[in-house]
Amino acid sequence: MKTFGYLFFSILILNSCSVNKSRPALSAAQYQAELKEHYDGPNTPLKKEDIADFKGLNFFPIDSNFIVQADFIRLNSSDIYSFKTSKNLYKKYLKYGRLTFELNGKTNHLYLYQPFPVTKHHKDYLFLPFRDLTTGISSYGAGRYLDFSKKSIVKNKIIIDFNKSYNPYCAYSRYYSCPMAPSENTLTIAIEAGIKYDYSVQIE
């Protein structure tokens, strides 16, 4: 079992919301299989009391139409943004860059963020939280995540594979405090790719 890196800040007992396993070398099928193993294996992020309600991970069918090439524009802003978390706390991020891509006949925009303050442990890490028309219906209500490294950006282009989107740990456990996707990263299309969410199980 490979270790999931780039772990975020946390509260209480546990210490991560992000799993950042979206390595470019992995296909979407491999990525989803490793994500399932991460939750089902001996190093699961879930506590014993979470496991009783956990029904496993479910995904939309893998769809190559949701793999897109985006144009990247580096933002020079030094503004710090505070993202509200699932525990009504706040985590700080720098807005790193703007992505523009075509999907479902529309021009779409998303922003990449970098945790602040930037440390040596995540100096190359970029965070992409997003919402879309499936949010709160067939995907998690606080949004889904994608992870990138700065090396993913080549000649101001980046490949976004929405089949590799995942839920924060707080979707399955009350012990995490995870940033919610900001309103500016809300897509007006349905991303029927990547991880789903089972609303028959409510985390309190």
C-alpha positions in Angstrom: 0.0 0.0 0.0 1.5 3.3 -1.1 1.3 6.2 1.3 -0.9 9.1 0.3 1.0 12.4 0.5 0.5 16.2 0.7 -1.6 15.9 3.8 -3.5 19.0 5.0 -3.9 20.5 8.5 -6.5 19.0 10.8 -8.2 19.1 14.2 -8.9 16.6 17.0 -7.4 13.1 16.5 -6.6 12.9 12.8 -4.5 15.0 10.6 -5.5 15.0 6.9 -8.3 15.9 4.5 -6.5 15.5 1.2 -5.1 12.3 -0.2 -3.3 13.7 -3.3 -2.9 10.5 -5.2 -3.5 12.0 -8.6 -0.1 11.2 -10.0 0.0 11.7 -13.8 1.5 8.2 -14.3 -1.6 6.6 -12.9 -4.6 5.9 -15.2 -8.0 6.8 -13.7 -8.8 3.1 -13.1 -5.5 2.7 -11.2 -6.1 5.8 -9.3 -9.6 4.8 -8.2 -8.4 1.3 -7.3 -5.6 2.8 -5.0 -8.1 5.2 -3.5 -10.4 2.3 -2.6 -7.4 0.4 -1.1 -6.5 3.5 0.9 -9.9 3.4 2.6 -10.3 -0.3 2.9 -6.8 -1.3 3.9 -5.0 -1.4 7.3 -4.0 2.3 7.0 -7.5 3.6 6.4 -8.0 7.2 7.6 -11.3 6.1 9.1 -11.8 5.5 12.8 -13.6 2.4 14.1 -16.8 4.3 14.7 -16.7 5.6 11.1 -16.2 2.1 9.6 -19.6 0.9 10.7 -21.4 3.4 8.5 -18.9 3.4 5.6 -20.3 1.7 2.5 -17.2 1.9 0.3 -16.3 4.3 -2.5 -18.4 4.6 -5.6 -17.5 6.4 -8.8 -19.1 7.6 -12.0 -18.1 5.5 -15.0 -14.7 6.5 -16.3 -15.3 8.9 -19.2 -12.5 10.2 -21.4 -14.7 13.2 -22.2 -13.9 14.5 -18.7 -10.1 14.6 -19.4 -9.5 18.1 -20.7 -6.5 20.3 -21.5 -6.7 23.7 -19.7 -4.8 26.9 -20.4 -3.0 28.1 -17.3 -2.4 31.7 -16.4 -0.1 32.4 -13.4 -1.6 35.0 -11.1 0.8 37.4 -9.4 -1.6 38.3 -6.6 -0.3 38.0 -3.1 -3.8 38.0 -1.6 -4.5 35.4 1.0 -7.8 33.6 1.0 -9.5 32.0 3.9 -11.5 28.9 3.1 -14.2 27.9 5.5 -13.9 24.3 6.7 -16.4 21.6 7.6 -15.7 22.4 11.3 -16.4 26.2 10.8 -12.7 26.9 11.0 -10.6 28.6 8.3 -7.6 27.6 6.3 -5.4 30.0 4.3 -4.5 29.7 0.6 -2.8 31.7 -2.1 -4.6 31.9 -5.4 -1.9 30.5 -7.6 -3.3 30.4 -11.1 -6.4 30.4 -13.4 -7.4 27.5 -15.6 -9.6 27.9 -18.7 -11.0 24.9 -20.6 -13.8 23.8 -22.9 -16.2 21.1 -21.7 -19.8 20.3 -22.7 -19.8 23.1 -25.2 -18.9 25.8 -22.6 -15.9 27.7 -21.7 -15.1 27.0 -18.0 -12.8 28.6 -15.4 -11.3 27.2 -12.2 -8.6 28.4 -9.9 -5.6 26.6 -8.5 -4.6 27.4 -4.9 -1.5 26.8 -2.8 -1.6 26.3 1.0 -0.3 29.2 3.0 2.2 29.6 4.5 4.1 27.7 1.9 6.4 25.1 3.5 9.0 22.8 2.0 6.5 19.9 2.4 4.1 21.4 -0.1 6.0 24.0 -2.1 5.2 22.2 -5.3 1.6 21.3 -4.4 -1.4 22.9 -6.0 -5.0 22.4 -4.8 -8.1 22.4 -7.0 -11.4 22.2 -5.0 -14.5 22.5 -7.2 -18.3 22.3 -7.2 -20.5 21.5 -10.1 -24.2 20.7 -10.9 -23.8 17.2 -9.3 -22.8 18.8 -6.0 -25.2 18.0 -3.2 -27.1 15.5 -5.5 -24.8 12.7 -6.5 -21.5 14.1 -5.3 -20.4 15.5 -1.9 -22.1 18.8 -0.9 -18.9 20.6 0.1 -17.3 19.9 -3.2 -14.6 17.5 -4.6 -10.9 17.8 -4.8 -8.1 17.4 -7.4 -4.4 17.7 -6.7 -1.5 18.8 -8.9 2.2 19.5 -8.7 3.7 22.6 -10.4 5.4 20.1 -12.7 2.0 19.3 -14.1 2.0 22.7 -15.8 3.9 22.4 -19.2 4.1 25.4 -21.5 1.1 27.0 -19.7 -1.0 23.9 -20.2 -2.3 21.4 -17.7 -4.3 18.2 -18.1 -7.4 18.0 -15.8 -8.7 14.4 -15.4 -12.0 14.8 -13.5 -12.1 11.0 -13.2 -9.5 11.4 -10.5 -11.6 13.7 -8.3 -12.0 12.6 -4.8 -13.9 13.5 -1.6 -12.2 15.0 1.5 -11.9 12.8 4.5 -14.7 14.7 6.3 -17.2 13.2 3.8 -16.7 9.9 5.8 -15.6 11.0 9.2 -16.5 13.6 11.8 -12.8 13.9 12.9 -11.6 16.0 10.1 -11.8 19.7 9.3 -11.6 20.0 5.5 -11.8 23.2 3.3 -15.0 23.6 1.3 -14.7 24.5 -2.3 -15.1 28.2 -2.8 -18.0 29.7 -4.8 -15.5 31.0 -7.4 -14.7 27.4 -8.3 -18.3 26.4 -9.1 -18.9 25.0 -12.6 -22.2 25.5 -14.3 -22.0 22.0 -15.8 -22.4 18.5 -14.4 -19.1 16.7 -13.9 -20.4 13.1 -14.0 -16.9 11.7 -13.5 -14.8 10.8 -10.5 -16.1 10.0 -7.1 -19.8 10.0 -6.0 -21.3 10.4 -2.6 -23.9 8.2 -0.8 -26.5 10.6 0.9 -28.1 7.6 2.6 -25.3 7.9 5.2 -25.0 11.2 7.0 -22.0 12.2 9.0 -22.8 14.1 12.2 
